[in-house]
Amino acid sequence: MRFSEWLYERPDYAAIKNNLADYKKRLLNAFSYEELRDVWLAVKAEVEYMEYKEEIIYIRHLCGINYEESLKEVEIQNLQDPEIYELRDECDLIVRNSPYAEKIKDEFGEMVFWGINSGKPAKNSYSTRLQSKELQLKMQYRQLMASKDPDENALFNIFEQMIETRIELADSMGYKSYTELGYHIQKRYDYGADELFYFRNQVCNFITPVCNEIKQNGIDIDLSYPKAVVTDTKSLISAIISMFKDISDEAGSYIEEVSQKGLYDLELRKNKRRNLFTCCMLPYEKLPFIIGNYTGNGMETGYVVHELGHGFAFYTAARTQPLYEMHRSSPSVNEIHSKTMEHFMYPYLELFVGDKRKEYIRNHLMQQLENMTYRCAIDEFEHTVYDKQRRSKKQICELWIEIRHKYMPWKKYDKKEIEQGVCWPRQTHIVESPFYYIEYDIAQVSTYEFYNKMKDNPKQAWADYMQLCRAGGSKSYLNLLGAANLSNPFLGNTIEKVFRPVIDELCLYTKI
């Protein structure tokens, strides 16, 4: 059955809460490992099936399908979910503190209790209300971004409210700052602020000068990708099917199921989120759904392949890992899956951009390099705005320009825009998922390591990539890197060592 034919039924939230409350009592009174384990798995199944139902209507909402109806349903989700997740977390904490915790860990792996934070106060009714408010602000933001020309002041007002709400939320949950809570949300269990500070410095000291030199040599690539030869969704999907089937049997089986079940929506549509390319995960069915706005731009072909890379990793892990939480990993690993798939695309570029293969690769490598500096600037900006210091719109703008100049000195700015306060970054991730954006940079190190390996030993590169995908979130970030034969990006001169061959290749394309 194709996704368009799937039926949506609103979850019975009252029944789910009652069931979870009952499971909580049963966990507290469990007299054996088997009893505790079975009840705990029932908690997970309850929430997983709820999320599966919710994801169906959320996907339709993002796609602008039955917009008013789907908007209403997502708003209901935003009100109901925080209380349900609070009950789920309470059940997890009971299991973690039970006499059978080690047996659970032995059966389900080292990551099963990571993120269950018994060192912090439990969520309370106040923090739950703040989480609902945060979700509502996100909805307002998405509605504004769905319009062709979103109101500048309204966007900033949401951003300002979001900062205040998140700082208050962190305080209510016993965190020192929202930065600490944000790291917890992003599953940063084996690296922290010190490692990221070092990482940003490495980018600033090595990548920034390279980008600056390219631009000073008069080769200011405008990053306008060649036009795609696949001009419509049907021909694009046909080219992607050919590519995935040739890569491997596993990739071929995956893309066949995605195609046959219509697990993508790449058409332009009224009320559809503009300029959005994303991958949603459908638990229970263990399938992804790809969303995009395809206009025939060559760059967008890579965006679709990127999202299909996310989907492939989820699809693969869901067939090897026992728990839904382990079907995905931390963001720093998830982005390796998707960004690496963009490079597996290189041998097939003729299917997408015809004879403009070299032009595509040049722009793709340059875009990735420059994005390293931009994302570091965004990350430093985010760390600063959550420091509990109130700032006006103009001060936010001045802060952004100062940080951006540090990482991207070639970028010009308009003093008038600063005075008017209209040049603060409108990067979606800042509102939707703070502290996430730097994960693309962290993943880029591993992605380039895979790319270098592809050129030397493509079979081994794919084998290591499959190892990473199958592992899902069953190991910590650094242990997953080790399993896939990848380097730690926070150590020594890893960035320079990995990026140097790529920069040399780019220099050939740009004739420096």
Secondary structure by P-SEA (a helix, b strand, c coil): cccccbbbbccaaaaaaaaaaaaaaaaaacccaaaaaaaaaaaaaaaaaaaaaaaaaaaaaaaccaaaaaaaaaaaaaaccaaaaaaaaaaaaaaaaccaaaaaaaacccccccccccccccccaaaaaaaaaaaaaaaaaaaaaacccccaaaaaaaaaaaaaaaaaaaaaaccccaaaaaaaaaccccccaaaaaaaaaaaaacaaaaaaaaaaacccccccccccccccaaaaaaaaaaaaaaacaaaaaaaaaaaaacccccccccccccccccccccccccbbbbbbbccccaaaaaaaaaaaaaaaaaaaaaacccccccccccaaaaaaaaaaaaaaaccccccccccaaaaaaaaaaaaaaaaaaaaaaaaaaaacccccccccaaaaaaaaaaaaaaccccbbbbaaaaaacccccccccccccccccaaaaaaaaaaaaaaaaaaccaaaaaaaaaaaaaacccccaaaaaaaaccccccccaaaaaaaaaaaaaaaaaacc
